[in-house]
């Protein structure tokens, strides 16, 4: 065995020793969670008996990553939970929020609501029989691995598309999120839940109504940009 072999063996042994020490320190970091973690130091010691502060803190904590962009690594050190588990928790919380809150925050509009919206458009924008305005919005993202050009759009960046219908006050009444950036608004509309419901007469669109001051009966419409101009409701 020459000097080079000896040096290589010593280097590998040193690397192995360093990795074992690192794993030991990391294990100790997580095993001390019951006594040194964020929950013990802040929640149990200071917030547990204060309902107002407790609610204020937990209103944000489950979505701290989503609200502030704080990294998984940083949250892992705070709560003494591995960053891989943090990623699972964030995903589960987001899915639970969508499942529980979406029907409450953005319920399917009723025919009565659309009639009120049509009246608002007529009063505020002088546009009778209009129940909404629709358009797509590119939300810039980092391209997922092995996605090719699926998310690459005409703006020379990668994105997902949000297609939304808004009322006369620009408040959302219907939203479809997640289409590929390369897709056009018209194509996204036709495959979206919004498009399918309109096509199947399940979007609660009010029946045709006479224009103000006339006997001319016309259907209600959703106004949109040029790619959506031929869509009928």
N, C-alpha and C positions, 0 to 999 in steps of 0.2 A: 504493500500500500504506500503510494507516494504522498508527498506533502499536499498536493491538490485534493486527493481523496479525503485526507484527514481534515483539511479546512472545510470541505463541503459537508462532511458529517457533522462537524462542530456547528456549522451554520444552521443546518436543518434541525439539530437538537435545540439550538437557541430559539429558532422560530417556533418549534413545538411548545417549548416552555412558555414563551410569550403568549401564545394562543390560549394555553391552559390558564394562565394568570388572568387573561382578559375575560375568559368564560367564567372564572371564579368570581371576579369582581362584578360582572353583569348579573350572575346568579344571586349574589348577595344584595345587589341593588333591588331586585324584584322580590326576594324573600322578605325584605324588610318593609314591604308595602303596608302591612297592617299597623306598623308603628310610625313610619316616616312618610307615607304617601300623602298626596294632596288631600285625600278624603279625611284621613285621620287628623292632619294638622289644621286644615281650614274648616271642613264641614263639621266633623264631630266635635271639635274643640270650640268653634266660634259661631257656626251657623245653625247648629242643630236645635238650639232653643230660641232662635229668632226667625219666626215664620216669614216676615217680610224679606229679610236678607236672604233666607233660604230660597224663596221663590225667585227673587231677582237673579241669584247666581245660577240656579238650575234652569232658568229660562234660556240661558245662553250655553251652558256647559256642554250638553250633548251635541251641539252643532258648532262648537268652538272652531273646529277646523274649517267648516263651511263658511262661518261668519267672518273669520279673521284671516284665514289662510295659514294659520299656525301649522307647522309641520308635524307629521306623525312622530318624528324623533323627539321633538320638544314635548309633545303631549305624553309620550312614553316615559320620559324622565319625571314629569310632573306627577302622573298617576301611578308610576311604577308598574306599568303594563307594557309588554313588548310592542314595538311599532307595528308588527304584523297583525296583532290582535286589535290595535287601534284602527287599522284599515278595515277590519271586519266590522267593528262596532260602528264606525262612521257609515258604512254601507247599510247596515241593519237599521240604524236610526233614520237615515234618509228614506229608506223604503217604508218604514213605519209612519213617518210624517206624511208621505204621499198617500198611503193607504187610508189613514185616519182623517187627514185634514183636507185632502183635495175635494171630496164631495161637499164639505162645509164651506171652504173658501171659494171654490169655483164650481157651484152646482150647475147642472144642465138648465139653461134658461127655459122658462115656461112661456106659453103663448101670451099670457098676460104681461109678462116682463118685456117681451118683444114689442108688444103694442105700445107700452110706455116708452120704450127706446125709440120707436118710430115717431112718436109724438115729440120727443126731445130733439131728434134730428130735424123735424119739421120746424120747430120753434127756434132752435139755436142756429141751425145751418141752412134753413130754408130748403130742405131736401125731404119732401114727403115720401112716405112708404119705404123708408130706408131703415133696416133693422141692425145695421152694423157696417163697419169698415174692416177689410181683411188685408193682411200683408204678411210677408215673411221677413225674418230677421236672422242674419248670420251671426252666430255666437262663436267667436274665435276660440280654437282649442289647439292643444298639442296633438299632432297626428298620432293615433294609436299604432302600435307595432304591427307590421305586415298588413296595413290598411291600403297600401298602394295610393291610388288617386281618388278613393271613395269620398274623402272629406275635403278634397281640394276644389276650391270654388273660383269663380271668375274674378274675384278680388285678389287672386294670387296668395291665398292663405288657406289654412285648414279650418273647417268650421262644422258645427251642427246647426240645423235650421229650426227656429221656432216660428210656427205659423199661428197667428192670433187674430181673433175677431174682437173688436172693441166697440163700446157704445158711444154716444154723443159726447161724453166727457173723457174719452180715451181710456176707459177702464175695461179690463179684460172681461169678456163674457164667454169665450171659448178659446182653448189653447191646444196646440199639438206640438210636441217637442221631440227632437231626436233624429230627424231625417238627415241624410248625408249632405254635406256642403255642395257636392257636385250637382245635386238635383235642383230643378226649377220649381218655382212656386206652384205652377199649374199641376205638375206631376205630383207634388207633395200633397196638394189639396185633394186630388182625386183618390189617393190611397189613405188619407187621414180619416180619423173617426169623424171629424167635422164633415168632410166630403161625403162619407158613406151615409151619415144620418140625413144629410140634405137630399142625396140621391134617393134614399128609401123613404122620403117624406116623414122622417122621424126627428126632425130638428125643431119641431113646434113652431114652424113659420106661420104667421097669421094668414088668413085667406086674402085674396085680392080686395082692394078697397079703392073707392073713388078718390081722385085727386081733389084737394081742397077747392071749393068753388066751382066744381065741374061735375059732369055725369060720367066722366071717363074713368072706367075701372081698370086699374093696372095692378100687377102683382107686387109684392114686397121684394126688395132687393138688398143685396150686400154689395157695397161699393168696394172696388179693388183696383190695383194697378193693372197695367196693360196685359201681363200674362194671364190675369184672371178675368179678363173682360167678357169672355164668352160663357162663363159658368152661370147656369140658371138655377134658381131655387124655387 
